[in-house]
Every structure is written in C-alpha cells, then in structure tokens.
Amino acid sequence: MEQNEEREDLLPDHPSSADAEAEIQKLIEERESLQDRLLRRQAEFENFKKRAERERSEYTQFATAELIRELLGVLDSFDLAIRNAGSQGTAGENMLRGLDLVYKQLLDTLGRFGLKAIEARGQPFDPNFHQAISTVASDDVPENTIVEEMRRGYTLNGKLLRAAMVAVSAGK
C-alpha cells in the first residue's frame, strides 16, 4: 500500500469527475452566453443598416421635395402664361401650343420623381388637400364643392407638398 501512496503523490493533481463536470458546465454556459451576445450584436447591426437606409431614403425625398417646391413657382407661371396666351388670337395660339408642350414636358419630368397634381375643380372640398380662400353662392353646384382653382396643389410620393387654393360653393 505504501507503494500506491507514493505513486499517487508522484501524479499531478487531477480534478475529480464532479469538478470536471462543473468545469464543462461552466464552459457550456459561457459558450451559450457568447453565442447569445453574438446573435444580439448581429440583430443590432441589421437594425442599424435598415435605419440608415431608411434615413438616407427620407433625406433624399426631403431634398427632392425642396427642389420641387422651388419649381412649383415655375409651374404657376406656366399656368398663367397659358391662360393669357389663349386670349391673344392666332399669335397667342402658336405661343400657347409651345408653352403647353414645355409645360407638359416639365410636369412629366417632375411626375417621374413622384410629383402629382391634385385634381380640385368639381371635387368635394377636403381641408387635407385644399385651402379655401373664398366661397361662391351657386344654384348649379352643390355646397362644399370646389368651383374654381386659383392655384394648383401637388402631392409628392403620396404626401401633400402644397394645398390647392380654391373657391368653394356655398350652395343656394
């Protein structure tokens, strides 16, 4: 027996099986914790990428909206020129055709970027899209119906860019 005791003294300390099981369990828990942290970081990064893309898209739309808002004055001038050219006889007719072509080309170009005119005349008054600047008594047109459009309104990508200035029927 003395010989066995001497051999045990010569062998390095080995953990007992209970200690080994505890160490394994600790390593498994640590691995699971690291795996969980990794998955959370990946999800956070994906959310960050989506948020950055959404913010970039919103910024682009905002920049486009500002440019188009500035161009609305040009469209208003075209509208006025087209209305006035019609009253100048044959010379006015030629100018009217030219202005009308340029106006349609400009509208088509802006339309490709999401600009859409709000149809107002003959429509029911909607304060979300129309700004009433006068009322008109009318026997022919029902109450709260738009009878005249003073300035056209526009939406950009489905959002109101500028409300239409209109005259609304007050009924009889």
C-alpha positions in Angstrom: 0.0 0.0 0.0 2.9 2.3 0.6 3.9 1.9 -2.9 0.4 3.1 -4.2 0.5 6.1 -1.9 3.9 7.0 -3.3 2.6 6.8 -6.8 -0.4 9.0 -6.1 2.0 11.6 -4.6 4.0 11.5 -7.8 1.0 12.0 -10.1 -0.2 15.6 -10.7 -3.4 16.7 -9.2 -6.3 15.6 -11.3 -9.7 17.1 -10.7 -12.4 14.8 -9.6 -15.2 13.9 -12.0 -17.5 16.3 -10.2 -15.1 19.1 -10.7 -14.7 18.2 -14.3 -18.5 18.2 -14.8 -18.7 21.6 -13.2 -16.0 23.0 -15.4 -17.7 21.6 -18.5 -21.0 23.0 -17.5 -19.3 26.4 -16.8 -17.7 26.3 -20.3 -21.1 25.4 -21.9 -22.8 28.3 -20.2 -20.1 30.7 -21.2 -20.3 29.5 -24.9 -24.1 29.9 -24.8 -23.7 33.4 -23.4 -21.2 34.3 -26.1 -23.5 32.9 -28.8 -26.4 34.9 -27.4 -24.3 38.1 -27.4 -23.2 37.4 -30.9 -26.7 37.0 -32.1 -27.9 40.2 -30.4 -25.0 42.1 -32.0 -25.9 40.8 -35.4 -29.5 41.8 -34.9 -28.5 45.3 -33.7 -26.2 45.7 -36.8 -29.1 44.6 -39.1 -31.4 47.1 -37.4 -28.7 49.8 -37.8 -28.3 49.1 -41.5 -32.1 49.3 -42.0 -32.4 52.5 -40.1 -29.5 54.1 -42.0 -31.1 53.1 -45.3 -34.5 54.5 -44.2 -32.9 57.8 -43.1 -31.0 58.0 -46.4 -34.2 57.5 -48.3 -36.1 60.1 -46.2 -33.3 62.6 -46.7 -33.3 62.0 -50.5 -37.1 62.5 -50.5 -36.8 65.7 -48.4 -34.1 67.1 -50.8 -36.3 66.2 -53.8 -39.3 67.9 -52.1 -37.3 71.1 -51.5 -36.3 71.2 -55.2 -39.7 70.5 -56.5 -41.3 73.1 -54.1 -39.0 75.7 -55.6 -40.1 74.6 -59.1 -43.8 75.0 -58.3 -43.5 78.7 -58.9 -42.3 77.9 -62.4 -45.3 75.7 -63.0 -47.6 78.5 -61.7 -46.0 80.9 -64.2 -46.6 78.4 -67.0 -50.3 78.1 -66.0 -50.7 81.8 -66.0 -48.9 82.2 -69.4 -51.0 79.5 -71.0 -54.2 81.1 -69.8 -53.2 84.6 -71.0 -51.8 83.3 -74.4 -55.2 81.9 -75.3 -56.7 85.5 -75.3 -54.2 86.9 -77.9 -55.6 85.5 -81.2 -53.6 83.4 -83.7 -50.2 84.6 -82.4 -51.3 83.6 -79.0 -52.4 80.2 -80.3 -48.9 79.4 -81.5 -47.4 80.6 -78.3 -50.0 78.6 -76.4 -49.1 75.4 -78.2 -45.4 75.9 -77.4 -46.0 76.8 -73.8 -48.3 73.8 -73.4 -45.7 71.4 -74.8 -43.0 72.7 -72.4 -45.4 72.7 -69.5 -46.4 69.1 -70.2 -42.7 68.1 -70.5 -41.9 69.7 -67.2 -44.9 68.0 -65.5 -43.9 64.6 -66.9 -40.3 65.0 -65.7 -41.4 66.0 -62.2 -44.0 63.2 -62.3 -41.2 60.7 -62.7 -39.9 61.9 -59.3 -43.3 61.4 -57.6 -45.0 64.8 -58.2 -48.7 64.6 -58.8 -51.2 67.4 -59.3 -54.3 67.4 -57.1 -57.5 67.5 -59.1 -59.7 70.1 -57.4 -62.4 71.5 -59.7 -65.7 69.7 -59.3 -64.4 67.7 -56.3 -65.8 67.8 -52.7 -63.8 70.2 -50.5 -61.2 68.3 -48.5 -59.2 70.5 -46.0 -56.4 68.0 -46.1 -55.7 68.9 -49.8 -57.5 72.2 -50.4 -57.2 75.7 -49.0 -60.5 77.6 -49.4 -59.8 81.2 -50.0 -63.4 82.2 -51.0 -66.9 80.9 -51.2 -69.3 81.4 -54.1 -73.1 81.2 -54.0 -74.2 78.8 -56.7 -77.6 77.3 -57.7 -75.8 74.8 -60.0 -73.1 73.4 -57.8 -73.8 71.6 -54.5 -72.5 73.0 -51.3 -68.8 72.3 -50.3 -67.9 71.5 -53.9 -64.9 73.3 -55.5 -66.0 75.7 -58.2 -62.7 77.3 -59.1 -59.0 76.5 -58.6 -56.8 79.6 -58.1 -53.5 77.7 -57.6 -53.0 74.1 -58.2 -52.0 71.8 -55.3 -49.5 68.9 -55.5 -48.5 65.7 -53.7 -45.0 64.2 -53.7 -44.8 60.5 -53.3 -48.3 60.5 -51.8 -47.6 63.3 -49.2 -49.1 66.8 -49.5 -46.5 69.2 -50.9 -48.8 72.2 -51.4 -52.5 72.5 -50.9 -54.6 73.8 -53.8 -56.1 77.3 -53.3 -59.7 77.0 -54.2 -63.1 78.7 -54.2 -65.9 76.6 -52.7 -69.6 76.6 -53.4 -71.8 77.9 -50.6 -74.8 76.3 -52.2 -78.0 78.4 -52.8 
